[in-house]
Amino acid sequence: MAERIVVDPITRIEGHLRIEAELNADNVITQAYSSGTMVRGIELILKGRDPREAWAFTQRACGVCTTVHSFASIRAVEDALDIQIPKAANLIRNLMIAQQYVHDHVMHFYHLHALDWVDVVNALQADPAQTAAIQQAISPWQNASTGYFADVQKKVQAIVDSGQLSIFANAYWGHPAYKLPPEVNLLATAHYLEALDWQSHVTKIHTIFGGKNPHPNFVVGGVPMPIDVNSDTALNAERLSIISDSIDRIIQFVDQVYIPDVLAIAPYYLDYAALGEGLGNFLTWGEFPDVDHRDTSKFLVPRAVILNRDLSTMFEPDPNDMNLMKEFVAHSWYDYSDGNGVGLHPWAGETKFNYTGPKPPYDFLNVDQQYTWLKAPRWNEMPMEVGPLSRVLAMYAKGHAQTVELTNGVLDALGAPVEALFSTLGRTAARAIETKVFADHLRTLYSDLIGEISAGNTETFNGEKWEPTTWPNEAKGFGFMEAPRGALGHWVVIKDRKIDNFQMVVPTTWNASPRDHKEQPGAYEASLVGTPLAKPEWPLEILRTVHSFDPCMACAIHMVDVEGNDMGEVATGLNVCTF
């Protein structure tokens, strides 16, 4: 019988994820299973509520991507009610979206993913002078002196000497799969610490436009921030200057720290250019629309499906197609009214919990039956990968000039063929590539916004259909958002001016999905097959590939104790949570 190992919980992610993997005699993964061990349920909270409130509830599904559910919800309602927002409002939204990408991706690389490749403790063996020389060779970043890196080394030494690894805990220091020389480990560790401070500057865009961060304020029909360059309470000249400075800081860090670090680390792990793909099928809902969000021809990120790695044939999926877009629950802890072998389009989706698994603690998942709280979304009954790699492949295939140039440049720098994109390393490189594209796009969007303001086009809200008395009795809408982690879709059904059904198909639902009715694995499960483990008791290689997707399991409303029992209820003001 094959050996099965368990990694539970996967750390350095949002939420609770369990991975089980079967190994052969050579410690190579032959099968993998992904289980989301928390349940969301926000769809049930929304039923019967005012559609204009949906963004405030769905946004609380996650505290990591602090805007994405709001954008998807608002777009769903605006689609259902045929609301078009003003040009300036759309530019402000796109600025907030671009900032979310860059902030999220930089944080992911340094604070969630880098420690899979960087041995922090080994950085104590580095020569700070050599690290300084490496920094000076790869970019003009200001923190590049021998003394600076010596000081960072002293900080790490103090942490190690204390016996409490603090922010560097939960890693396999000394694992034989770590390959970086001490000097590069020290370089990346220094930038890990710098990135903690850097993020305080980039969040200013959300804070100004949305009033706060995380979870800025939003409104159906536009944005809640008025524009008046002479007002103290609106988007004025001073606040525009702060935003411009924030964009400069964003671009500088991406150009001089993040991208050079990726290119400095990647050559030591070229074996991961042949590991971690899995599916070969990719989906995006598209992003950065013009004021008419239904006109996908103007999206920067195309709405696209790519099958079997074929970049020469890309087609546009219709999220409203009741026959092609479906969720299945054959291996999920849910029940469908017509049986668990069928798939349901989200407009007809059901959220009926039915936990049939063992009560914790338990040895292994019963993977022949139901084993996760995640459903299995499928396009034309095929599993899809979503996320940065999907977006970069779509932009690359469409011929977006900057994406093509950056992608070819990274491949040339690594001496890798285009097939290397379909891998753990390719997924990590794609995140860096789109970060550069979107960071530069911030400056373009800002310039466009200044142009609109200069032309006197300062409207940020369209209230024409704000009152429910103007709505039809029944309406359906689809709202999209290419969240940092991938294609996010919200589908709303409005009846008698209230939400009758609301379904959220989030990026990690696509990527972390279980087997479906055809026993097809999801992206996590497929990507781990073929991965060799140097030390199965220290499954670092599993973390590398799973973290390359940046899992976000979405916030739950129910929790159980170790015996599987409910632990009570607490009213939160927005909803009721069972602990």
LOKEVO-437731 format. One line per field, with one value per residue (C-alpha): residue number from 1; z, y, x. Coordinates in nm, 2 decimals. Each point is the difference from the previous one (the first is absolute). Layout:
BEGIN
num <- c(NUM  ...);
w <- c(Z  ...);
v <- c(Y  ...);
u <- c(X  ...);
***
This chain:
BEGIN
num <- c(1  2  3  4  5  6  7  8  9  10  11  12  13  14  15  16  17  18  19  20  21  22  23  24  25  26  27  28  29  30  31  32  33  34  35  36  37  38  39  40  41  42  43  44  45  46  47  48  49  50  51  52  53  54  55  56  57  58  59  60  61  62  63  64  65  66  67  68  69  70  71  72  73  74  75  76  77  78  79  80  81  82  83  84  85  86  87  88  89  90  91  92  93  94  95  96  97  98  99  100  101  102  103  104  105  106  107  108  109  110  111  112  113  114  115  116  117  118  119  120  121  122  123  124  125  126  127  128  129  130  131  132  133  134  135  136  137  138  139  140  141  142  143  144  145  146  147  148  149  150  151  152  153  154  155  156  157  158  159  160  161  162  163  164  165  166  167  168  169  170  171  172  173  174  175  176  177  178  179  180  181  182  183  184  185  186  187  188  189  190  191  192  193  194  195  196  197  198  199  200  201  202  203  204  205  206  207  208  209  210  211  212  213  214  215  216  217  218  219  220  221  222  223  224  225  226  227  228  229  230  231  232  233  234  235  236  237  238  239  240  241  242  243  244  245  246  247  248  249  250  251  252  253  254  255  256  257  258  259  260  261  262  263  264  265  266  267  268  269  270  271  272  273  274  275  276  277  278  279  280  281  282  283  284  285  286  287  288  289  290  291  292  293  294  295  296  297  298  299  300  301  302  303  304  305  306  307  308  309  310  311  312  313  314  315  316  317  318  319  320  321  322  323  324  325  326  327  328  329  330  331  332  333  334  335  336  337  338  339  340  341  342  343  344  345  346  347  348  349  350  351  352  353  354  355  356  357  358  359  360  361  362  363  364  365  366  367  368  369  370  371  372  373  374  375  376  377  378  379  380  381  382  383  384  385  386  387  388  389  390  391  392  393  394  395  396  397  398  399  400  401  402  403  404  405  406  407  408  409  410  411  412  413  414  415  416  417  418  419  420  421  422  423  424  425  426  427  428  429  430  431  432  433  434  435  436  437  438  439  440  441  442  443  444  445  446  447  448  449  450  451  452  453  454  455  456  457  458  459  460  461  462  463  464  465  466  467  468  469  470  471  472  473  474  475  476  477  478  479  480  481  482  483  484  485  486  487  488  489  490  491  492  493  494  495  496  497  498  499  500  501  502  503  504  505  506  507  508  509  510  511  512  513  514  515  516  517  518  519  520  521  522  523  524  525  526  527  528  529  530  531  532  533  534  535  536  537  538  539  540  541  542  543  544  545  546  547  548  549  550  551  552  553  554  555  556  557  558  559  560  561  562  563  564  565  566  567  568  569  570  571  572  573  574  575  576  577  578  579);
w <- c(0.00  -0.09  0.29  0.06  0.17  0.14  0.01  0.22  0.03  -0.29  0.16  -0.15  -0.18  0.09  0.14  0.07  -0.27  0.04  -0.26  -0.01  -0.24  -0.09  -0.06  -0.18  0.11  -0.14  0.20  -0.31  0.03  -0.20  0.12  0.20  0.17  0.10  0.28  0.11  0.36  0.06  -0.14  -0.13  -0.02  -0.08  -0.28  0.26  0.19  -0.32  -0.09  0.04  0.04  -0.20  -0.30  0.07  0.32  -0.14  -0.03  0.37  0.09  -0.27  0.06  0.35  -0.16  0.02  0.17  -0.24  -0.33  0.16  -0.31  -0.24  0.12  0.02  -0.37  -0.11  0.20  -0.12  -0.36  0.03  0.13  -0.27  -0.26  0.12  0.01  -0.31  0.18  -0.17  0.22  -0.09  -0.16  0.30  0.23  -0.22  0.00  0.38  0.02  -0.24  0.21  0.31  -0.18  -0.14  0.35  0.15  -0.25  0.07  0.37  0.02  -0.23  0.17  0.34  -0.13  -0.14  0.31  0.29  -0.12  -0.28  0.03  0.31  -0.21  -0.20  0.25  0.30  0.25  0.26  -0.27  -0.06  0.32  -0.19  -0.27  -0.06  0.01  -0.24  -0.26  0.05  -0.06  -0.32  -0.12  0.08  -0.18  -0.30  -0.05  0.07  0.12  0.31  0.28  0.28  -0.15  0.25  0.19  0.32  -0.08  -0.06  0.30  0.21  -0.15  0.08  0.37  0.02  -0.13  0.24  0.29  -0.10  -0.03  0.33  0.18  -0.08  -0.14  -0.38  0.01  -0.36  -0.13  0.17  -0.17  -0.26  -0.06  0.05  -0.11  -0.24  -0.28  -0.27  0.09  -0.26  0.03  0.11  0.34  -0.16  -0.21  0.31  0.18  -0.29  -0.01  0.38  0.00  -0.26  0.20  0.28  -0.23  -0.16  0.34  0.01  -0.37  0.01  0.24  -0.29  -0.28  0.20  -0.02  -0.33  0.15  0.31  -0.20  -0.25  0.25  0.33  0.16  -0.05  0.03  -0.13  -0.16  -0.06  -0.33  -0.17  -0.28  -0.28  0.04  0.29  0.33  -0.05  -0.16  -0.20  0.08  -0.01  0.22  0.27  0.33  0.00  -0.36  -0.23  -0.02  -0.12  0.32  0.00  -0.37  0.08  0.27  -0.25  -0.25  0.26  0.10  -0.37  -0.02  0.31  -0.14  -0.34  0.16  0.24  -0.28  -0.24  0.24  0.26  -0.09  -0.37  0.06  0.30  -0.21  -0.27  0.26  0.17  -0.30  -0.16  0.31  -0.04  -0.37  0.08  0.10  -0.36  -0.07  0.32  0.12  -0.30  0.01  -0.22  -0.30  -0.01  0.10  0.05  0.05  0.03  -0.10  0.17  -0.04  -0.19  -0.15  0.13  -0.18  0.19  -0.25  -0.29  0.06  -0.31  0.20  0.30  0.07  0.12  -0.25  0.09  -0.12  0.02  -0.11  -0.03  0.00  0.00  -0.35  -0.01  -0.36  0.07  0.26  0.03  0.21  0.26  0.07  0.37  -0.06  -0.19  0.21  -0.18  0.03  0.33  0.28  0.35  0.11  0.35  -0.05  0.25  0.20  0.32  -0.16  -0.14  -0.32  -0.03  -0.32  0.11  0.06  -0.35  -0.18  -0.04  0.06  -0.16  0.28  -0.08  0.09  0.26  0.34  0.33  0.21  0.26  0.05  0.20  -0.04  0.09  0.31  0.32  0.08  0.09  -0.28  -0.19  -0.37  -0.21  -0.15  -0.36  -0.16  0.14  0.10  0.15  -0.02  0.04  -0.34  -0.30  -0.34  -0.26  -0.36  -0.34  -0.25  0.26  0.00  0.30  -0.04  0.15  0.08  0.12  -0.11  -0.24  -0.17  -0.04  -0.13  -0.24  -0.13  -0.04  -0.16  -0.24  -0.09  -0.08  0.28  -0.08  0.35  0.12  -0.31  0.05  0.38  -0.04  -0.28  0.20  0.31  -0.21  -0.17  0.33  0.14  -0.32  0.01  -0.28  0.00  0.13  0.33  0.06  0.08  0.33  0.36  -0.10  -0.29  0.23  0.23  -0.29  -0.15  0.33  -0.03  -0.36  0.05  0.30  -0.22  -0.26  0.25  0.19  -0.32  -0.08  0.32  -0.14  -0.33  0.20  0.22  -0.31  -0.15  0.32  0.01  -0.37  0.09  0.30  -0.22  -0.26  0.27  0.00  0.38  0.04  0.21  0.06  -0.22  0.21  -0.28  0.10  0.37  0.12  0.00  -0.15  -0.33  0.00  -0.18  0.21  -0.11  -0.11  -0.03  0.00  -0.02  0.17  -0.06  0.16  -0.09  0.36  0.06  0.05  -0.32  -0.16  0.24  -0.10  0.19  -0.14  0.14  -0.06  0.11  0.05  0.14  0.05  0.24  -0.04  -0.08  -0.07  0.03  -0.09  0.03  -0.20  0.14  -0.15  0.26  -0.06  -0.35  0.09  0.33  -0.13  0.07  -0.24  -0.20  -0.13  -0.26  0.26  -0.15  0.25  0.06  -0.06  0.33  -0.01  -0.35  0.04  0.28  -0.19  -0.11  0.27  0.18  0.37  0.15  0.35  0.02  0.37  -0.11  -0.31  -0.12  -0.36  0.05  0.16  -0.30  -0.26  0.22  0.10  -0.36  -0.04  0.31  0.17  0.15  0.15  0.07  0.34  0.17  0.21  0.17  0.21  0.21  0.28  -0.01  0.06  -0.29  0.22  -0.04  0.25  0.02  -0.18  0.00  -0.17  -0.19  -0.12  -0.36  0.04  0.25  0.04  0.14  0.20);
v <- c(0.00  0.35  0.21  0.30  0.32  0.29  0.37  0.16  0.29  0.15  0.31  0.34  0.01  0.15  -0.26  -0.37  -0.24  -0.37  -0.18  -0.38  -0.16  -0.36  -0.09  -0.29  -0.18  0.28  0.27  0.14  0.12  -0.22  0.15  0.31  0.11  0.36  0.07  0.33  -0.05  0.31  0.09  0.35  0.04  0.37  -0.09  -0.10  0.33  0.20  -0.16  0.25  0.30  0.32  -0.06  0.34  -0.15  -0.31  0.15  0.07  -0.37  -0.17  0.22  -0.16  -0.35  0.08  0.24  -0.05  0.12  0.29  0.13  -0.28  -0.14  0.36  0.06  -0.33  0.06  0.36  -0.10  -0.29  0.24  0.26  -0.26  -0.12  0.35  0.13  0.28  0.17  0.19  0.33  0.00  0.15  -0.26  -0.28  0.14  0.02  -0.36  -0.12  0.19  -0.18  -0.33  0.05  0.10  -0.31  -0.22  0.15  0.02  -0.36  -0.15  0.17  -0.11  -0.35  -0.04  0.12  -0.10  -0.31  -0.16  0.11  -0.21  -0.31  0.09  0.22  -0.15  0.28  -0.17  -0.07  0.38  0.01  -0.16  0.27  0.25  0.34  0.15  -0.26  0.05  0.37  -0.07  -0.22  0.28  0.26  -0.23  -0.07  0.34  0.36  -0.06  0.24  -0.25  -0.16  0.05  -0.26  0.17  -0.03  -0.37  -0.05  0.17  -0.23  -0.30  0.12  0.02  -0.35  -0.12  0.16  -0.18  -0.34  0.05  0.08  -0.35  0.15  0.02  0.24  0.10  -0.26  -0.30  -0.29  -0.07  -0.29  0.18  -0.22  -0.20  -0.16  0.15  0.36  0.09  0.38  0.11  0.18  0.33  -0.02  -0.13  0.32  0.22  -0.15  0.01  0.37  0.07  -0.21  0.25  0.30  -0.11  0.01  0.37  0.06  -0.11  0.28  0.24  -0.19  -0.03  0.38  -0.04  -0.21  0.22  0.32  -0.14  -0.23  0.18  -0.29  -0.31  -0.29  -0.02  0.34  0.14  -0.05  0.08  -0.14  0.25  0.14  0.08  0.18  0.25  0.33  0.21  0.36  0.13  0.29  -0.19  -0.14  -0.29  -0.12  -0.13  0.32  0.10  -0.10  -0.35  -0.04  0.09  -0.27  -0.26  0.10  -0.04  -0.34  -0.11  0.11  -0.21  -0.30  0.01  0.05  -0.30  -0.22  0.10  0.01  -0.27  -0.24  -0.08  -0.01  -0.24  -0.23  -0.01  -0.05  -0.30  -0.18  -0.13  -0.22  -0.17  -0.07  -0.35  0.15  0.11  -0.36  -0.06  0.12  0.06  -0.27  0.11  0.20  0.17  0.37  0.24  0.38  0.22  0.30  0.33  0.38  0.07  0.33  0.16  -0.27  -0.31  -0.22  0.11  -0.25  0.12  0.28  -0.21  0.01  -0.36  -0.19  -0.22  -0.33  -0.38  -0.18  -0.38  -0.25  0.26  0.11  0.38  0.01  -0.06  0.22  0.05  0.22  -0.18  0.13  0.00  0.01  -0.33  -0.23  -0.31  0.06  0.18  -0.24  -0.10  -0.37  -0.15  -0.37  0.02  0.30  0.03  0.14  -0.13  0.09  -0.04  -0.20  -0.22  0.05  -0.13  0.31  0.34  0.33  0.34  0.26  0.17  -0.33  -0.08  -0.15  0.03  -0.29  -0.12  -0.38  -0.10  -0.37  -0.03  -0.14  0.20  0.13  -0.11  -0.26  -0.16  0.06  0.14  -0.23  0.10  -0.25  0.20  0.36  0.16  0.38  0.31  0.13  -0.07  -0.09  0.27  -0.12  0.17  -0.24  -0.27  0.06  0.12  0.33  0.18  0.37  0.26  0.20  -0.27  -0.02  0.38  0.02  -0.28  0.18  0.33  -0.17  -0.20  0.32  0.18  0.26  0.17  0.05  -0.35  -0.16  0.20  -0.07  -0.37  -0.06  0.20  -0.22  -0.32  0.12  0.10  -0.35  -0.18  -0.16  -0.09  0.13  -0.34  0.10  0.23  -0.30  -0.07  0.11  0.22  0.14  0.08  0.19  0.18  0.09  0.17  0.22  0.07  0.12  0.20  0.20  0.04  0.12  0.22  0.19  0.00  0.19  0.30  -0.02  -0.01  0.29  0.21  -0.08  0.10  0.33  0.05  -0.06  0.24  0.27  -0.04  0.06  -0.36  -0.04  -0.20  -0.32  -0.13  -0.09  0.00  -0.04  -0.35  0.03  -0.02  -0.36  0.14  0.04  -0.37  -0.29  -0.26  -0.26  0.04  -0.20  0.12  -0.12  0.18  -0.07  0.09  -0.15  -0.02  -0.03  -0.37  -0.04  0.01  0.11  -0.01  0.11  -0.10  0.18  -0.07  0.29  -0.05  0.25  0.23  -0.23  -0.26  -0.33  -0.19  0.10  -0.23  0.08  -0.22  0.12  -0.07  -0.25  -0.19  -0.06  -0.08  -0.20  -0.18  -0.37  -0.28  0.06  -0.23  -0.13  -0.05  0.28  0.16  0.37  0.22  -0.06  -0.37  -0.04  0.24  -0.21  -0.33  -0.08  0.21  -0.18  0.06  0.01  -0.05  -0.10  0.09  0.36  0.04  0.33  -0.09  -0.02  0.35  0.14  -0.10  0.06  0.34  0.09  0.02  0.23  -0.19  0.20  -0.23  0.29  0.08  -0.25  0.06  -0.33  -0.17  -0.32  -0.13  -0.30  -0.23  0.16  0.18  0.35  0.24  0.27  0.30  0.37  0.28  0.21  0.28  -0.10  -0.37  -0.28  -0.21  -0.35  -0.08);
u <- c(0.00  0.13  0.12  -0.23  0.13  -0.21  0.08  -0.26  -0.03  0.19  0.16  0.07  -0.34  -0.34  -0.24  0.03  0.13  0.09  0.21  0.03  0.25  0.07  0.37  0.16  0.31  0.22  -0.19  -0.16  -0.36  -0.24  -0.33  -0.09  -0.32  -0.10  -0.25  -0.13  -0.09  -0.21  -0.34  -0.09  -0.38  -0.02  -0.24  -0.26  0.05  -0.07  -0.33  -0.29  0.23  0.02  0.24  0.17  0.13  0.15  0.35  0.03  -0.08  0.20  0.30  0.02  0.05  0.37  0.23  0.29  -0.14  -0.18  -0.18  -0.06  -0.33  -0.14  0.09  -0.15  -0.32  -0.04  0.06  -0.26  -0.27  0.09  -0.01  -0.34  -0.15  0.18  0.19  0.30  0.24  0.17  0.35  0.17  -0.15  0.11  0.36  -0.01  -0.12  0.28  0.26  -0.12  0.01  0.35  0.13  -0.16  0.19  0.34  -0.05  -0.13  0.27  0.29  -0.13  -0.05  0.34  0.19  -0.22  -0.19  0.21  0.36  0.07  -0.06  0.32  0.19  0.18  -0.01  0.22  0.26  0.03  0.20  0.29  0.00  0.27  -0.18  0.26  -0.09  -0.37  0.05  0.19  -0.29  -0.25  0.21  0.03  -0.37  -0.16  0.05  -0.20  0.11  0.06  0.32  0.28  0.20  -0.09  -0.37  0.01  0.22  -0.27  -0.27  0.21  0.03  -0.38  -0.04  0.27  -0.19  -0.32  0.18  0.19  -0.33  -0.13  -0.32  0.01  -0.30  -0.10  0.25  -0.17  -0.18  0.27  0.24  0.33  0.29  -0.21  0.22  -0.23  0.12  0.25  0.08  0.34  0.01  0.05  -0.32  -0.19  0.12  -0.11  -0.35  -0.03  0.08  -0.26  -0.25  0.03  0.00  -0.32  -0.18  0.06  -0.06  -0.36  -0.09  0.06  -0.18  -0.33  -0.05  -0.18  -0.27  -0.01  -0.06  -0.25  -0.18  0.04  0.19  0.20  -0.06  -0.36  -0.05  -0.34  -0.19  -0.33  -0.21  0.01  0.35  0.23  -0.07  0.28  -0.10  0.25  0.06  0.35  -0.09  -0.18  0.14  -0.24  0.03  0.27  0.20  0.35  0.17  -0.15  0.08  0.36  0.01  -0.13  0.26  0.28  -0.14  0.01  0.36  0.09  -0.19  0.18  0.34  -0.03  -0.13  0.28  0.29  -0.08  -0.28  0.09  0.38  -0.06  -0.21  0.26  0.28  -0.17  -0.16  0.33  0.06  -0.34  -0.03  -0.11  -0.33  -0.05  -0.10  -0.21  -0.33  -0.22  -0.27  -0.30  0.12  -0.35  -0.02  -0.29  -0.03  -0.31  0.20  0.08  0.05  -0.32  -0.11  -0.33  -0.20  0.12  -0.18  0.23  0.28  0.18  0.14  0.13  0.37  -0.02  -0.20  -0.30  0.14  0.02  0.31  -0.01  0.28  0.28  -0.11  0.08  -0.09  -0.37  -0.16  -0.37  -0.22  -0.22  -0.35  -0.07  -0.37  0.00  -0.21  0.13  0.38  0.05  -0.09  0.10  0.00  -0.01  0.06  0.29  -0.11  -0.19  -0.31  -0.33  -0.17  -0.38  0.03  0.28  0.37  0.10  -0.14  0.16  -0.17  0.06  0.05  -0.33  -0.16  0.26  -0.08  0.18  -0.12  0.26  0.02  0.31  0.05  0.37  0.16  0.02  0.35  0.25  0.02  0.28  -0.09  -0.28  -0.25  0.08  -0.23  -0.29  -0.03  0.31  -0.01  -0.21  0.10  -0.22  0.14  -0.05  0.04  0.00  -0.16  0.05  0.38  0.21  0.18  0.29  -0.05  0.24  0.30  0.12  -0.34  0.00  0.36  -0.07  -0.31  0.18  0.30  -0.22  -0.20  0.33  0.00  0.33  0.14  -0.10  0.16  0.32  0.02  -0.09  0.25  0.26  -0.05  0.02  0.32  0.16  -0.07  0.09  -0.34  -0.25  -0.36  -0.11  0.17  -0.30  -0.21  0.15  0.05  0.29  -0.21  -0.29  0.24  0.16  -0.35  -0.09  0.30  -0.06  -0.35  0.10  0.23  -0.27  -0.26  0.24  0.08  -0.38  -0.05  0.18  -0.20  -0.33  0.11  0.09  -0.34  -0.18  0.19  -0.11  -0.36  0.02  0.17  -0.28  -0.26  -0.13  -0.02  -0.32  0.07  -0.36  -0.29  -0.31  -0.25  -0.10  0.08  -0.36  -0.15  -0.32  0.19  0.10  -0.17  -0.17  0.25  0.36  0.32  0.36  0.36  0.28  0.36  0.33  0.34  0.11  0.37  -0.06  -0.21  -0.34  -0.27  -0.36  -0.32  -0.34  -0.31  -0.37  -0.22  -0.38  -0.24  0.30  0.17  0.28  -0.16  0.32  0.37  0.29  0.37  0.25  0.33  0.35  0.10  -0.33  0.13  0.36  -0.06  -0.30  -0.04  -0.07  -0.32  -0.27  0.25  0.27  0.21  0.23  0.02  0.31  0.17  -0.06  0.13  0.30  0.15  0.01  0.36  0.16  0.29  0.05  0.35  -0.13  -0.37  -0.01  0.10  -0.23  0.15  -0.05  -0.38  0.00  0.19  -0.26  -0.30  0.13  0.06  -0.38  -0.02  -0.29  -0.28  -0.26  -0.25  -0.14  -0.24  -0.31  0.01  0.27  0.00  0.21  0.23  -0.30  -0.20  -0.24  -0.14  0.15  -0.27  -0.12  0.12  -0.19  0.25  -0.22  0.03  -0.09  -0.01  0.30  0.00  0.32);
***
